[in-house]
Amino acid sequence: MTGKARISERVLSIGKSAIHEMTRLSREMEDVAFLSWAKPTSGTPEHIREAAISAIRDGLTGGYSETSGLEELRREIVDKLKRDNKVEADISQILVTVGAIEGLAAAVMAVVDPGDEVIVPSPTYSTHIRQVVIASGRPVFVPLVEEDDFSLNIDAVEEAVTSRTRAIMFCTPSNPTGSVFSENALRRLAEIALDHNLMVITDEAYEYFTYDGLDHFSIASMPEMKGHVISCYTFTKTYAMTGWRIGYLHADSELIPQITKAHIPFAICAPVVSQYAALGALKAPQDCVAEFREHYLSARNLMCERLDRLEAVFDYQRPGGSYLMLPRILREEGRTDSTAFCKKLLKEAGVSTTPGIAFGPTGEGHLRLSFCVPEDMINKAFDRMETYFS
Ligand SMILES: Cc1ncc(COP(=O)(O)O)c(C=O)c1O
């Protein structure tokens, strides 16, 4: 008998990733100006690399750690949560994960049954959408208020709650919009979660990158949210550790064993060498984080100045956080098909961006630009766009 072995509906229902597709197309070309990647281009600081090398030399990295992560690392994470997130935790509430992504996936798996609904803002980080779909859940998109810096529409969130809603999932500071949800909005969101017995799943990957006096607020700092929030964090952005695949989540100690049941089949434990690197990152002075932040702020300012010179082509909200922004395309050809617009921009102007449709229905008509690149790259991309659109 011939034929193809069957692939699951849950995987088939996931479309191609626009981000990876743009990367693939960019690789086929020479001398592309990249504004499409959300990964830090700076290298991991030396003291962090040294911490990993020492652990390897000392023979500490050859086996699994506890599934929840090295105890010493979890202790440092507890201190960090208290210091920087105002979250009172203990080590039984920490699960060290393979980046924020695996933590988020494990959280969704632990909370969502087939057919359950998860409220996500639109636009939002595309991987969140896929994580809900792969758990056979249904993402319910609630539009952000674009003209108000892509803020949360709390009333619309409440209206979207049904008897099938299990969770609200979002990132702040946001990929792709760069918005930072206000403490006030997040407190109201928390109230909705409590009123309807929902789980809030947060992605705080960009927690340290806020600008213009805006502050990052962690919902888990509200004691009444105990048992109703799973907060996911990462070393990827804070310490430029993309490839180390190391992050962690915080949740009530009664939830952690359940989430761990989802973590083990995918990971067993986070890479041990990376756990030692993460320990090195947390134990050292935090100057590198402030330096990255300064760089992103200056890159953000440059990108906004350059966008101002293209006001006939793009309208934009100034990002208050992360290192991403989502300008609206004013040109007719980009209003309804951001994918075609971005592909054309790549082919004809040599500038790689990401189509907004990747980030949910109201992402259409936009394109995502990343400013975690050297300033020369921003100038090169915008010089090309100015010539191309003139
Ligand atoms: C919002 C958000 N969450 C998570 C990640 C990935 O995090 P990690 O590398 O820790 O899995 C990214 C990377 O772009 C991101 O933008």
The ligand as a MOL file (V3000), in Angstrom:
LIG
                    3D

  0  0  0     0  0            999 V3000
M  V30 BEGIN CTAB
M  V30 COUNTS 16 16 0 0 0
M  V30 BEGIN ATOM
M  V30 1 C 7.1350 38.4040 23.1510 0
M  V30 2 C 8.1700 37.3510 23.0090 0
M  V30 3 N 8.1410 36.2940 23.8250 0
M  V30 4 C 9.0550 35.3210 23.7420 0
M  V30 5 C 10.0640 35.3670 22.7830 0
M  V30 6 C 11.0590 34.2740 22.7160 0
M  V30 7 O 11.6010 34.0740 23.9630 0
M  V30 8 P 12.5950 32.8830 24.2820 0
M  V30 9 O 13.7840 33.0360 23.3910 0
M  V30 10 O 12.9080 33.1090 25.6940 0
M  V30 11 O 11.8950 31.6060 24.0520 0
M  V30 12 C 10.1120 36.4210 21.8870 0
M  V30 13 C 11.1410 36.4530 20.8400 0
M  V30 14 O 11.0770 37.1510 19.8820 0
M  V30 15 C 9.1600 37.4490 22.0200 0
M  V30 16 O 9.1900 38.5030 21.2100 0
M  V30 END ATOM
M  V30 BEGIN BOND
M  V30 1 1 1 2
M  V30 2 1 2 3
M  V30 3 2 2 15
M  V30 4 2 3 4
M  V30 5 1 4 5
M  V30 6 1 5 6
M  V30 7 2 5 12
M  V30 8 1 6 7
M  V30 9 1 7 8
M  V30 10 2 8 9
M  V30 11 1 8 10
M  V30 12 1 8 11
M  V30 13 1 12 13
M  V30 14 1 12 15
M  V30 15 2 13 14
M  V30 16 1 15 16
M  V30 END BOND
M  V30 END CTAB
M  END
